[in-house]
Amino acid sequence: MIIRAFSVFESVVYHSGLIDGSHPCRPTLEVEAVLRPGDADEGPLLLPVADYITFAGGRDQVAGCLRELQDKGRIADHLGVAHLTFPFWTPIHVEVPGR
């Protein structure tokens, strides 16, 4: 599964879209966004689990994947909301203001 982030603020992906829905148990993240200092340079990027579930076709479709991701430490709480963590991601088109 490939998910593309279009906006990131303080490590949280706020707007994203599904690029490829195959292999939902192996989600990867591409970033096509403006990144300011602090947006992507401190720890993993975080995608709300609810977005991941929607992209994958619903909770029933990814119940097993969620257990696997949890066991691998890929689900974290951020401000009381479960997020899928992406310690590694692929920059597609990243703009840095002022450069």
Secondary structure, DSSP 8 states (H G I E B T S, - for coil): -EEEEEEEETTEEEEEEEEE-S-TTS-EEEEEEE--TTSSSSS-EEEEHHHHHHHHT-HHHHHHHHHHHHHTT-EEEETTEEEEEESS-EEEEEE-TT-
